[in-house]
C-alpha cells in the first residue's frame, strides 16, 4: 500500500528576480506615488510606512546653510539704501495717503482690500507717524514720516519670497541645484526688487501668493502619505489662511484661488473614480477641503474688513461713495431724528437715489454759458446750501398765499410745487437752454432763478410724482414721507424730469455733479427722496424717522459693490503705465520717479523674463509633440523610472499552482510573495502580468 502512495513533492523554490540595472533600482516606498501605492496595495504589495518630513520638504543641513546665504544676499539687495530716495515714489502717493487716513480714522474708499495697507499702516504707527503728511505729489520730500519703516514691510516680505521659492521646489521633489537657481532668479529679478523697496502692495501680494503655493504643495505631499493626520489638517488650514491673505491684498489674488481650486477639483475627481474610496470617505475629503479652502479664506477676508471698519470710524472723503445708511454709522455723519411728514412750507434736503446719494445743491455762482443763472448741482456733503423750502404753486398764475397762514397741507401725488433755495431765495428753475456739459437736445439746463420778493414764473413749477414707498410705511405710497418715499419731479411746462448722472462739471463748478432736466430720463437717475424735513406747523410730538443702522454684513456687501464699480470705472491710461503685451518682451517698463536728473524705472531682468517666456512656450511645444507621439502609439510617457520599476517588479513569471503554496514571507518592499498577492495572481493566466 505504501508503494502505491506517491510522496508529495516539495514546493519549487521561488524563482530569483532578474538583476536590476542602475536604471531600475529597487522599488522603495518613498519613490512610489500615491496612485501606484494604492494599485500595489490592491494587488497585495503593502510596503511598510517609513517616516517622512512634514510636507515632504527634504532639506539637509548643508542646504539650510546655502539657503541662509542666498537669503542674506536678498536682504542686502532689497534693504541697501532703502532710505533713497527720500521723497514720494509712484503709488506711494496713494498707499501712503491711505495710511494717513487709517491713523486719523478718516473713512476712504479704495479698489483694493485692506490687508497690505494695514500692514504698512501698522509699521508707520509703531514708529510714531501722526498721519499729517499728505503724500500729494511724486517727488515731494518726506517730513516727519517714518517712510523707511513703512518701506521695510514690503522689503521684508520680498526677502521672504526667496527662501519660499527654494522650499517650494524642494517640496516638489526638484533637485537642490534647480531650487537654488530659482531662488537666485527671484533674488536678482529687477521688477521684484523695485516693487519691494517702496510703499506698494505688490510685494505683500507676491509673498502671500508664494506662501499659498508652498502650503498647498506641502498639503498635497501629506495627502499622498497619510490623509486626515494632524499634519494634513495643519497644511490644509494654513493654505486656506494664506488664500484669504492673498485676496485680502488685491483682488488679483483670485487667480491664486482659482489655481488651488482647479487642483482641488482634480484631486476630488481622482478620488471619485477610485473604487477603493467609499462614499463616506469621499464626503470627508470634500467637506475638509470645503471647510479649509472656502470657509476659512472667506472668514479671513471678512475679518480684514471688520478691522477696516473698526479703524475708519470717522467721516472722510470716501463718504460720498457710500449709501446714506452707511454714512449714518460714521462719526460726524450721524443724523438726528427728523419729521416723517413733509408739508407745504417744510424745509427739506433732497438726495439723489442712484449716484451715491448726493444732495440737490445750489450756491451763489453762475453758469458761464447758457442762461448764466445760478448753478444747481449734486453735492455729496452736508451743507446749508442743500436746504430747499417746498411751496405751493397755483395753476392760474395768481399770487400764492402765505403757507404759514394756511392749514397744514401734506405733499401728495400730482401736486404742483415750487422749490425755493433757502440760502439765496431763488427757485429751482428749468428752461429751453442746453446744459453746459450734456449739450444735447433732450437735456435742459436746471438753474436757480429769481430775486427776493419775486414769486417767480411757471418755469419754476414742478409736478410731484410718487414712484414707490416703503412696505413698512403704507402712508409713504399716498403722500411724501421722509426717507420712505421715492419720487420724481416733472417740469410743468416742458415735461422733462429732474435728473442727475455721474457726469462732473468743470472747475468753475468745483467738479460737482451735473443736474439737468431730461426729457428721456432713465428712471433710476430721476428718482429722489427727502432726507430731512422741518416744519414749524408740525407739533413737537409728530412722528419722526431716521436711517436704519446697517450691520457689519450689510456694510461689507455694500463696500464690495462700491469697490467693484469703482474698479470697473478705472479705464483711463496714464503716461507711466505699461501694458501686458509689452511685458514678456520687456518692450517698456514703468517710470516710478524722476528728480534731480535721477530716475527709478521698473524693468524686468532680461535673463529671467526672456528665459521664462521661452520656457513656457517650449514646454507647450514639447508637450504637444509628446501627446501626438502618444497618439501614434509611442510610449514616451511610460519610460519614467517609477512606472518602469513597478512594471519590472511585477513581470516576474510565477507558476500558478506553486504560488498558491507560497508561505507568507517578511513584509519587504522587494518581496512580492504575500498571500494576498498570490491570490490576486491566481485570477490571471501565468506569464501575462503587466501594468
C-alpha positions as CSV (number, residue, x, y, z in Angstrom):
1,X,0.0,0.0,0.0
2,X,2.8,2.2,0.8
3,X,4.3,1.5,-2.6
4,X,1.2,3.0,-4.2
5,X,1.4,6.1,-2.2
6,X,3.1,8.9,-4.1
7,X,5.2,11.2,-1.9
8,X,4.2,14.9,-2.2
9,X,7.0,16.8,-4.0
10,X,8.3,19.7,-2.0
11,X,7.4,23.1,-3.4
12,X,9.6,24.6,-6.0
13,X,12.0,27.3,-4.9
14,X,10.9,30.9,-5.6
15,X,12.4,31.9,-8.9
16,X,15.0,34.6,-8.3
17,X,14.3,38.0,-9.7
18,X,16.5,39.2,-12.6
19,X,19.3,41.5,-11.6
20,X,18.3,45.2,-11.6
21,X,20.1,47.7,-13.7
22,X,21.0,51.1,-12.4
23,X,18.1,52.4,-14.5
24,X,15.6,50.4,-12.5
25,X,16.7,50.5,-8.8
26,X,14.9,48.6,-6.1
27,X,11.4,49.8,-5.6
28,X,11.0,51.7,-2.4
29,X,8.1,53.2,-0.6
30,X,9.5,56.7,-0.8
31,X,9.7,56.6,-4.6
32,X,6.3,55.4,-5.5
33,X,3.5,57.9,-5.6
34,X,0.0,57.6,-4.0
35,X,-1.7,56.1,-7.0
36,X,1.0,53.5,-7.5
37,X,0.9,52.6,-3.8
38,X,-2.8,52.1,-3.9
39,X,-2.5,49.9,-7.0
40,X,0.2,47.8,-5.5
41,X,-1.7,47.5,-2.2
42,X,-4.8,46.3,-4.0
43,X,-2.6,43.5,-5.5
44,X,-1.1,42.6,-2.2
45,X,2.1,44.7,-2.2
46,X,1.9,46.6,1.1
47,X,5.2,48.3,1.9
48,X,6.0,49.4,5.4
49,X,5.4,53.1,6.1
50,X,8.6,55.0,6.6
51,X,9.0,58.3,8.4
52,X,8.8,61.4,6.2
53,X,9.3,65.1,6.9
54,X,6.1,67.2,7.2
55,X,5.0,68.4,3.8
56,X,7.6,66.4,2.0
57,X,10.3,69.1,2.4
58,X,13.6,67.2,2.3
59,X,16.3,69.8,3.2
60,X,19.7,68.8,4.5
61,X,21.8,70.9,6.9
62,X,24.1,71.9,4.0
63,X,21.1,73.1,2.1
64,X,19.9,75.2,5.1
65,X,23.3,76.9,5.2
66,X,23.2,77.6,1.4
67,X,19.6,78.9,1.8
68,X,20.6,81.3,4.6
69,X,23.4,82.6,2.4
70,X,21.0,83.3,-0.5
71,X,18.6,85.0,1.9
72,X,21.3,87.2,3.2
73,X,22.1,88.2,-0.4
74,X,18.4,89.1,-0.9
75,X,18.4,91.1,2.3
76,X,21.4,93.1,1.1
77,X,19.9,93.8,-2.3
78,X,16.4,94.8,-1.1
79,X,17.5,96.8,2.0
80,X,20.6,98.5,0.7
81,X,20.0,102.3,0.8
82,X,16.3,101.8,1.4
83,X,16.0,105.4,2.5
84,X,16.7,106.6,-1.1
85,X,15.0,108.5,-2.5
86,X,13.7,110.5,0.5
87,X,10.6,111.6,-1.4
88,X,7.4,110.1,-2.6
89,X,7.7,107.5,-5.3
90,X,5.0,106.4,-7.8
91,X,1.9,104.9,-6.0
92,X,3.3,105.8,-2.6
93,X,1.0,108.8,-3.4
94,X,-2.0,106.6,-2.8
95,X,-1.0,104.0,-0.3
96,X,0.9,106.4,1.9
97,X,-2.1,108.6,1.9
98,X,-4.3,105.7,2.9
99,X,-2.0,105.0,5.8
100,X,-2.5,108.6,6.9
101,X,-6.3,108.2,6.8
102,X,-6.1,105.0,8.8
103,X,-4.2,106.7,11.5
104,X,-6.6,109.6,11.5
105,X,-9.7,107.3,11.3
106,X,-11.0,109.1,8.3
107,X,-13.1,106.9,6.0
108,X,-11.9,106.4,2.5
109,X,-12.7,104.1,-0.4
110,X,-10.0,102.1,-2.4
111,X,-10.3,99.5,-5.0
112,X,-8.0,97.1,-3.1
113,X,-8.8,95.1,0.1
114,X,-7.2,96.4,3.3
115,X,-4.6,93.8,4.4
116,X,-1.4,95.1,2.7
117,X,-2.4,98.7,3.6
118,X,-3.0,97.7,7.2
119,X,0.5,96.2,7.5
120,X,2.1,99.3,6.1
121,X,0.0,101.5,8.4
122,X,1.0,99.3,11.4
123,X,4.7,99.9,10.7
124,X,4.1,103.7,10.4
125,X,2.0,103.8,13.6
126,X,4.6,101.8,15.6
127,X,7.3,104.2,14.6
128,X,5.3,107.3,15.5
129,X,3.7,108.5,12.4
130,X,0.9,111.0,13.1
131,X,-0.8,111.0,9.7
132,X,-0.2,114.6,8.9
133,X,1.8,114.2,5.7
134,X,-0.4,114.4,2.6
135,X,1.6,112.3,0.1
136,X,0.3,114.7,-2.5
137,X,2.8,114.6,-5.3
138,X,5.5,112.3,-6.6
139,X,8.9,113.8,-5.6
140,X,7.6,115.6,-2.5
141,X,10.2,115.3,0.2
142,X,9.2,113.4,3.3
143,X,8.8,115.4,6.5
144,X,8.3,113.7,9.9
145,X,7.3,110.4,8.2
146,X,8.9,107.1,9.1
147,X,8.9,106.1,5.5
148,X,11.8,103.7,5.9
149,X,9.8,101.6,8.4
150,X,6.8,101.7,6.0
151,X,9.0,100.6,3.1
152,X,10.5,97.9,5.3
153,X,7.3,95.9,5.3
154,X,7.3,95.2,1.5
155,X,11.0,94.8,1.6
156,X,11.0,92.1,4.3
157,X,8.1,90.3,2.5
158,X,10.1,90.5,-0.7
159,X,13.1,88.9,1.0
160,X,10.9,86.1,2.5
161,X,9.8,85.2,-1.0
162,X,13.3,84.0,-1.9
163,X,13.5,81.1,0.6
164,X,9.9,80.3,0.0
165,X,10.6,79.6,-3.7
166,X,13.5,77.3,-2.7
167,X,11.4,75.3,-0.2
168,X,8.5,75.0,-2.6
169,X,10.7,73.5,-5.3
170,X,12.3,71.1,-2.9
171,X,8.8,70.1,-1.7
172,X,8.0,69.4,-5.4
173,X,11.0,66.9,-5.4
174,X,13.2,69.2,-7.5
175,X,16.9,68.9,-7.1
176,X,18.8,71.3,-4.8
177,X,20.6,72.8,-7.8
178,X,17.2,73.6,-9.5
179,X,15.9,75.1,-6.4
180,X,19.0,77.3,-5.9
181,X,18.7,78.5,-9.5
182,X,15.0,79.5,-9.0
183,X,15.9,81.3,-5.7
184,X,18.7,83.2,-7.4
185,X,16.4,84.2,-10.2
186,X,13.9,85.7,-7.8
187,X,16.7,87.3,-5.8
188,X,18.1,89.2,-8.8
189,X,14.8,89.9,-10.6
190,X,14.8,93.7,-11.1
191,X,11.0,94.1,-11.1
192,X,10.5,92.3,-7.8
193,X,13.4,94.3,-6.3
194,X,11.9,97.6,-7.4
195,X,8.4,96.8,-6.1
196,X,9.7,95.6,-2.7
197,X,11.7,98.7,-2.0
198,X,8.7,101.1,-1.9
199,X,5.3,101.6,-0.2
200,X,3.4,99.4,-2.6
201,X,1.0,96.5,-2.4
202,X,2.7,94.2,-4.9
203,X,5.4,92.7,-2.7
204,X,2.9,91.6,0.0
205,X,0.7,90.1,-2.8
206,X,3.6,88.1,-4.3
207,X,4.7,86.9,-0.8
208,X,1.3,85.6,0.1
209,X,0.9,84.0,-3.3
210,X,4.2,82.2,-2.9
211,X,3.2,81.2,0.7
212,X,0.0,79.8,-0.6
213,X,1.7,77.7,-3.2
214,X,4.2,76.4,-0.6
215,X,1.4,75.4,1.8
216,X,-0.6,73.7,-1.0
217,X,2.4,71.7,-2.2
218,X,3.0,70.6,1.4
219,X,-0.6,69.6,1.8
220,X,-0.5,67.6,-1.5
221,X,2.6,65.7,-0.2
222,X,0.8,65.0,3.1
223,X,-2.3,63.8,1.2
224,X,-0.2,61.2,-0.6
225,X,1.3,60.0,2.7
226,X,-1.4,60.0,5.3
227,X,-4.8,61.8,4.8
228,X,-6.5,63.3,7.8
229,X,-3.4,63.3,10.0
230,X,-2.6,66.2,12.2
231,X,0.0,67.5,9.7
232,X,-2.5,67.0,6.9
233,X,-5.0,69.3,8.6
234,X,-2.3,71.8,9.5
235,X,-1.1,72.2,5.9
236,X,-4.7,72.4,4.6
237,X,-5.7,75.1,7.2
238,X,-2.6,77.1,6.5
239,X,-3.4,77.0,2.8
240,X,-6.8,78.4,3.5
241,X,-5.5,81.2,5.7
242,X,-2.9,82.1,3.1
243,X,-5.6,82.2,0.4
244,X,-7.5,84.6,2.5
245,X,-4.4,86.8,2.9
246,X,-3.7,86.8,-0.9
247,X,-7.2,88.0,-1.8
248,X,-7.1,90.5,1.1
249,X,-4.1,92.3,-0.5
250,X,-5.5,92.6,-4.0
251,X,-8.4,91.1,-5.9
252,X,-5.9,89.7,-8.5
253,X,-5.3,87.1,-5.8
254,X,-8.5,85.5,-7.1
255,X,-6.3,83.9,-9.7
256,X,-4.4,82.1,-7.0
257,X,-7.7,80.9,-5.5
258,X,-8.7,79.6,-8.9
259,X,-5.4,77.7,-9.3
260,X,-5.8,76.0,-6.0
261,X,-9.5,75.4,-6.8
262,X,-8.7,73.6,-10.0
263,X,-6.2,71.5,-8.3
264,X,-8.7,70.6,-5.6
265,X,-11.4,69.7,-8.2
266,X,-8.8,67.4,-9.9
267,X,-8.0,65.7,-6.6
268,X,-11.7,65.1,-5.9
269,X,-12.2,63.8,-9.4
270,X,-9.5,61.2,-8.9
271,X,-10.9,60.2,-5.6
272,X,-14.4,59.9,-7.1
273,X,-13.1,57.4,-9.6
274,X,-11.2,55.3,-7.1
275,X,-13.4,52.4,-6.2
276,X,-11.4,51.8,-3.1
277,X,-12.6,55.1,-1.7
278,X,-16.0,54.7,-0.1
279,X,-18.7,57.4,-0.3
280,X,-18.3,58.2,3.3
281,X,-14.5,58.8,2.9
282,X,-15.1,60.9,-0.3
283,X,-17.5,63.1,1.7
284,X,-14.9,63.6,4.4
285,X,-12.3,64.7,1.8
286,X,-14.9,67.0,0.2
287,X,-16.0,68.6,3.4
288,X,-12.4,69.1,4.7
289,X,-11.5,71.0,1.6
290,X,-14.7,73.0,1.5
291,X,-14.1,74.0,5.2
292,X,-10.5,74.9,4.8
293,X,-10.3,76.3,1.3
294,X,-13.7,78.1,1.1
295,X,-14.9,79.0,4.6
296,X,-11.5,79.8,6.2
297,X,-10.4,82.2,3.4
298,X,-13.8,83.9,3.4
299,X,-13.8,84.4,7.1
300,X,-10.2,85.8,7.0
301,X,-11.2,88.2,4.2
302,X,-14.2,89.4,6.1
303,X,-12.2,89.8,9.3
304,X,-9.8,92.2,7.4
305,X,-12.8,94.4,6.6
306,X,-14.0,94.2,10.2
307,X,-10.7,95.7,11.2
308,X,-11.0,98.2,8.3
309,X,-14.4,99.4,9.6
310,X,-13.3,99.4,13.2
311,X,-10.4,101.8,12.4
312,X,-12.2,104.0,9.9
313,X,-14.9,105.1,12.2
314,X,-14.9,108.8,11.3
315,X,-16.2,110.7,8.3
316,X,-13.8,111.3,5.4
317,X,-13.6,111.9,1.7
318,X,-14.9,108.4,0.9
319,X,-18.3,109.1,2.4
320,X,-19.8,110.1,-0.9
321,X,-19.3,106.7,-2.4
322,X,-21.4,105.0,0.3
323,X,-25.2,104.9,0.9
324,X,-26.9,107.3,3.3
325,X,-27.4,104.4,5.8
326,X,-23.7,103.6,5.7
327,X,-22.7,107.2,6.2
328,X,-25.0,107.4,9.2
329,X,-22.7,104.9,11.0
330,X,-19.7,107.2,10.7
331,X,-18.6,109.6,13.4
332,X,-19.6,113.1,12.4
333,X,-22.2,111.9,9.9
334,X,-24.9,110.8,12.3
335,X,-28.3,112.4,11.8
336,X,-30.8,113.4,14.4
337,X,-34.4,112.2,14.1
338,X,-36.4,114.2,11.6
339,X,-40.1,114.7,10.9
340,X,-41.7,111.9,8.9
341,X,-44.3,114.1,7.2
342,X,-43.5,116.6,4.6
343,X,-45.9,119.5,4.0
344,X,-46.1,122.8,2.2
345,X,-43.6,125.1,3.9
346,X,-41.3,122.3,5.0
347,X,-37.6,123.0,4.7
348,X,-36.1,119.8,3.2
349,X,-32.8,118.3,2.0
350,X,-33.3,116.2,-1.2
351,X,-31.0,113.4,-2.1
352,X,-30.5,111.5,-5.4
353,X,-31.2,107.8,-5.2
354,X,-28.8,106.3,-7.8
355,X,-25.5,108.1,-7.7
356,X,-24.2,107.6,-4.1
357,X,-26.9,109.9,-2.7
358,X,-25.6,113.4,-3.4
359,X,-27.7,116.3,-2.2
360,X,-29.7,118.7,-4.6
361,X,-27.5,121.8,-4.1
362,X,-27.1,125.4,-5.2
363,X,-24.5,128.0,-4.4
364,X,-24.1,131.7,-5.4
365,X,-22.1,131.1,-8.6
366,X,-23.5,131.3,-12.1
367,X,-23.1,129.2,-15.2
368,X,-20.5,130.7,-17.6
369,X,-22.7,129.6,-20.5
370,X,-26.3,129.1,-21.4
371,X,-28.7,131.2,-19.2
372,X,-25.8,132.3,-16.9
373,X,-28.1,131.8,-14.0
374,X,-27.2,130.4,-10.6
375,X,-25.7,126.9,-10.7
376,X,-27.6,123.8,-9.4
377,X,-25.5,120.7,-8.8
378,X,-25.3,117.5,-6.8
379,X,-23.1,117.8,-3.8
380,X,-22.1,114.8,-1.6
381,X,-21.6,116.6,1.7
382,X,-24.0,118.2,4.2
383,X,-24.2,122.0,3.7
384,X,-26.7,124.7,4.3
385,X,-26.8,125.2,0.6
386,X,-28.7,121.9,0.4
387,X,-31.8,123.3,2.0
388,X,-34.9,123.9,-0.1
389,X,-38.4,125.1,1.0
390,X,-41.4,123.5,-0.6
391,X,-44.1,126.0,-1.7
392,X,-47.5,125.6,-3.3
393,X,-47.7,126.7,-7.0
394,X,-51.0,127.8,-8.3
395,X,-52.2,126.7,-11.7
396,X,-53.9,130.0,-12.7
397,X,-50.8,132.1,-12.2
398,X,-52.2,134.1,-9.3
399,X,-50.1,135.1,-6.3
400,X,-49.7,132.2,-4.0
401,X,-50.9,132.6,-0.4
402,X,-48.5,132.6,2.5
403,X,-48.1,129.0,3.5
404,X,-47.8,129.9,7.2
405,X,-51.4,131.2,7.3
406,X,-52.9,128.2,5.7
407,X,-53.8,124.8,7.3
408,X,-51.2,122.1,7.2
409,X,-51.1,120.6,3.7
410,X,-49.2,117.4,3.0
411,X,-47.4,117.0,-0.3
412,X,-49.4,114.4,-2.3
413,X,-49.1,113.0,-5.8
414,X,-50.0,115.3,-8.7
415,X,-49.4,118.4,-6.5
416,X,-47.8,121.4,-8.3
417,X,-45.0,122.8,-6.2
418,X,-42.0,125.2,-6.2
419,X,-38.7,124.5,-4.6
420,X,-37.1,127.7,-3.2
421,X,-33.4,127.7,-2.2
422,X,-33.3,128.7,1.4
423,X,-29.9,130.5,1.4
424,X,-30.3,132.6,-1.8
425,X,-34.1,132.8,-2.1
426,X,-34.1,131.6,-5.7
427,X,-36.4,128.9,-7.2
428,X,-35.4,125.7,-8.8
429,X,-35.9,126.5,-12.5
430,X,-35.6,124.9,-15.9
431,X,-36.0,126.3,-19.4
432,X,-35.0,125.7,-23.0
433,X,-31.3,126.1,-22.6
434,X,-28.7,123.3,-23.1
435,X,-26.7,122.2,-20.1
436,X,-23.0,123.2,-20.0
437,X,-21.7,119.6,-20.3
438,X,-24.6,117.4,-21.6
439,X,-25.3,119.6,-24.6
440,X,-28.0,117.5,-26.3
441,X,-31.5,118.3,-27.4
442,X,-33.3,116.2,-24.9
443,X,-31.4,117.8,-21.9
444,X,-32.4,121.2,-20.5
445,X,-30.4,123.3,-18.1
446,X,-31.5,123.4,-14.4
447,X,-30.7,126.6,-12.5
448,X,-31.8,128.7,-9.5
449,X,-33.7,131.8,-10.7
450,X,-35.3,134.8,-9.0
451,X,-34.8,137.7,-6.7
452,X,-36.1,138.3,-3.1
453,X,-39.8,139.1,-3.1
454,X,-40.3,137.8,-6.6
455,X,-42.9,134.9,-6.8
456,X,-41.3,133.5,-9.9
457,X,-42.8,132.3,-13.2
458,X,-44.2,129.0,-14.5
459,X,-40.7,127.7,-15.3
460,X,-40.3,127.3,-11.5
461,X,-43.3,124.8,-11.3
462,X,-42.8,121.0,-10.8
463,X,-45.3,118.2,-10.7
464,X,-44.7,115.8,-7.8
465,X,-45.0,112.1,-8.7
466,X,-44.6,109.2,-6.3
467,X,-42.7,106.2,-7.7
468,X,-42.7,103.9,-4.7
469,X,-43.0,103.9,-0.9
470,X,-41.8,101.7,1.9
471,X,-43.6,98.4,2.7
472,X,-43.2,99.3,6.4
473,X,-44.9,102.6,5.9
474,X,-48.2,102.4,3.9
475,X,-48.7,106.2,4.1
476,X,-45.4,106.7,2.1
477,X,-47.3,105.5,-1.0
478,X,-50.0,108.1,-0.6
479,X,-48.1,111.2,0.4
480,X,-44.4,112.3,0.6
481,X,-42.7,110.8,3.7
482,X,-39.1,111.4,4.8
483,X,-36.7,108.7,3.9
484,X,-39.6,106.4,2.8
485,X,-40.9,107.8,-0.5
486,X,-39.0,107.8,-3.8
487,X,-40.4,110.4,-6.1
488,X,-39.9,112.2,-9.4
489,X,-40.2,115.9,-10.2
490,X,-41.7,116.6,-13.7
491,X,-41.3,120.1,-15.1
492,X,-44.7,121.6,-15.6
493,X,-44.1,123.3,-18.9
494,X,-41.6,121.1,-20.8
495,X,-42.4,117.7,-19.3
496,X,-38.8,116.8,-18.6
497,X,-37.7,115.2,-15.3
498,X,-35.2,116.4,-12.8
499,X,-32.2,114.3,-13.5
500,X,-28.6,113.7,-12.4
501,X,-25.9,111.3,-13.5
502,X,-22.1,110.8,-12.8
503,X,-21.0,113.5,-15.2
504,X,-18.9,116.1,-13.4
505,X,-18.9,119.8,-14.1
506,X,-15.6,121.6,-14.8
507,X,-13.6,123.5,-12.2
508,X,-15.8,126.5,-12.3
509,X,-18.5,124.4,-10.6
510,X,-15.9,122.7,-8.2
511,X,-16.2,119.5,-10.2
512,X,-19.6,118.8,-8.6
513,X,-22.1,116.5,-10.3
514,X,-24.3,117.8,-13.1
515,X,-28.1,118.2,-12.6
516,X,-30.3,118.6,-15.7
517,X,-33.9,118.2,-16.8
518,X,-34.1,115.2,-19.1
519,X,-36.9,114.5,-21.5
520,X,-35.8,110.9,-21.9
521,X,-34.7,110.4,-18.3
522,X,-33.6,106.9,-17.2
523,X,-35.9,106.1,-14.3
524,X,-33.1,105.2,-11.8
525,X,-31.4,108.6,-12.4
526,X,-34.6,110.6,-12.0
527,X,-35.5,109.3,-8.5
528,X,-35.1,111.4,-5.4
529,X,-36.0,111.2,-1.7
530,X,-36.2,113.6,1.2
531,X,-33.6,113.0,3.9
532,X,-34.5,115.7,6.4
533,X,-37.7,117.8,6.9
534,X,-38.6,120.6,9.3
535,X,-41.9,122.5,9.5
536,X,-43.0,124.9,12.3
537,X,-46.6,123.9,11.7
538,X,-46.0,120.3,12.8
539,X,-46.4,119.6,16.5
540,X,-43.3,118.6,18.5
541,X,-44.7,115.2,19.1
542,X,-45.2,114.4,15.4
543,X,-43.8,111.2,14.1
544,X,-40.1,111.2,13.4
545,X,-37.9,108.8,11.5
546,X,-34.2,108.1,11.0
547,X,-31.9,105.8,9.0
548,X,-31.7,102.2,9.9
549,X,-28.2,101.4,11.1
550,X,-26.7,98.6,8.9
551,X,-24.9,95.7,10.5
552,X,-21.4,94.5,9.5
553,X,-22.6,92.2,6.8
554,X,-24.6,94.9,5.1
555,X,-21.7,97.3,5.2
556,X,-19.3,94.6,3.9
557,X,-21.5,93.7,0.9
558,X,-22.1,97.4,0.1
559,X,-18.4,98.2,0.1
560,X,-17.6,95.2,-2.2
561,X,-20.1,96.5,-4.7
562,X,-18.6,100.0,-4.5
563,X,-15.1,98.6,-4.9
564,X,-16.2,96.6,-8.0
565,X,-18.0,99.6,-9.5
566,X,-15.1,101.9,-8.9
567,X,-12.5,99.5,-10.2
568,X,-14.6,98.9,-13.4
569,X,-14.5,102.7,-14.0
570,X,-10.7,102.9,-13.9
571,X,-10.2,102.7,-17.7
572,X,-8.1,105.8,-18.4
573,X,-4.4,105.3,-19.2
574,X,-1.6,107.5,-17.9
575,X,1.9,108.3,-19.1
576,X,3.6,106.0,-16.7
577,X,1.7,102.8,-17.4
578,X,2.9,99.6,-19.1
579,X,0.5,97.2,-21.0
580,X,0.6,93.4,-20.6
581,X,1.6,92.8,-24.2
582,X,4.9,94.6,-23.6
583,X,5.8,92.5,-20.5
584,X,7.2,89.2,-22.0
585,X,9.5,91.1,-24.4
586,X,10.4,93.9,-22.0
587,X,9.4,96.5,-24.6
588,X,8.5,99.0,-22.0
589,X,8.8,99.4,-18.2
590,X,7.2,101.7,-15.7
591,X,8.6,105.1,-14.7
592,X,8.4,105.3,-10.9
593,X,10.3,108.5,-10.1
594,X,12.3,111.3,-11.7
595,X,14.0,114.1,-9.8
596,X,17.3,115.9,-9.9
597,X,18.5,114.1,-13.0
598,X,17.9,110.7,-11.3
599,X,15.3,108.1,-12.2
600,X,13.7,105.0,-10.9
601,X,12.5,102.9,-13.8
602,X,11.0,99.4,-13.3
603,X,12.2,97.0,-16.0
604,X,12.5,93.2,-15.5
605,X,15.7,91.2,-15.6
606,X,16.1,90.2,-19.3
607,X,17.7,86.9,-18.5
608,X,14.8,85.9,-16.2
609,X,11.9,87.3,-18.3
610,X,13.2,86.1,-21.7
611,X,14.2,82.6,-20.4
612,X,10.9,82.1,-18.5
613,X,8.9,83.2,-21.5
614,X,10.8,80.9,-23.8
615,X,10.5,78.1,-21.2
616,X,6.7,78.4,-21.2
617,X,6.4,78.3,-25.0
618,X,9.0,75.5,-25.2
619,X,7.0,73.4,-22.7
620,X,3.8,73.8,-24.7
621,X,5.5,72.8,-27.9
622,X,7.3,69.7,-26.4
623,X,4.3,68.6,-24.5
624,X,2.2,68.9,-27.7
625,X,4.7,66.8,-29.6
626,X,4.7,64.1,-26.9
627,X,0.9,63.9,-26.9
628,X,1.0,63.5,-30.7
629,X,3.6,60.7,-30.4
630,X,1.5,59.0,-27.7
631,X,-1.5,59.2,-30.1
632,X,0.6,57.3,-32.6
633,X,1.4,54.6,-30.1
634,X,4.8,55.8,-28.8
635,X,5.5,55.0,-25.1
636,X,7.3,58.2,-24.1
637,X,5.2,58.7,-21.0
638,X,5.8,55.1,-19.8
639,X,9.6,55.3,-19.7
640,X,9.8,57.1,-16.3
641,X,11.8,55.4,-13.6
642,X,8.8,54.9,-11.3
643,X,6.5,53.2,-13.7
644,X,9.3,51.1,-15.1
645,X,10.3,49.9,-11.6
646,X,6.8,48.8,-10.9
647,X,6.4,47.0,-14.2
648,X,9.8,45.3,-13.8
649,X,8.9,44.1,-10.3
650,X,5.6,42.7,-11.3
651,X,6.7,41.0,-14.6
652,X,8.2,38.0,-12.7
653,X,6.8,34.8,-14.2
654,X,5.4,32.6,-11.4
655,X,3.8,29.2,-11.9
656,X,0.1,29.3,-10.9
657,X,0.0,26.2,-8.7
658,X,3.2,26.9,-6.9
659,X,2.1,30.5,-6.0
660,X,-0.8,29.1,-4.0
661,X,1.6,27.3,-1.7
662,X,4.0,30.2,-1.1
663,X,4.5,30.9,2.6
664,X,4.0,34.4,4.0
665,X,7.4,36.0,3.9
666,X,8.6,39.1,5.7
667,X,7.0,42.4,4.5
668,X,9.8,44.0,2.5
669,X,9.5,46.3,-0.5
670,X,11.1,43.8,-2.7
671,X,9.1,40.8,-1.5
672,X,6.2,40.1,-4.0
673,X,5.2,36.9,-2.3
674,X,2.5,37.7,0.3
675,X,-0.6,35.6,0.3
676,X,-2.8,38.4,-0.9
677,X,-0.7,39.0,-4.0
678,X,-0.6,35.2,-4.6
679,X,-4.4,35.1,-4.6
680,X,-4.6,38.0,-7.0
681,X,-2.1,36.4,-9.4
682,X,-4.1,33.2,-9.4
683,X,-7.0,35.0,-11.1
684,X,-4.9,35.6,-14.2
685,X,-3.0,33.3,-16.6
686,X,0.7,32.8,-15.9
687,X,3.3,34.9,-17.7
688,X,0.7,37.7,-18.5
689,X,1.5,40.2,-15.7
690,X,1.9,43.7,-17.0
691,X,1.0,47.2,-15.7
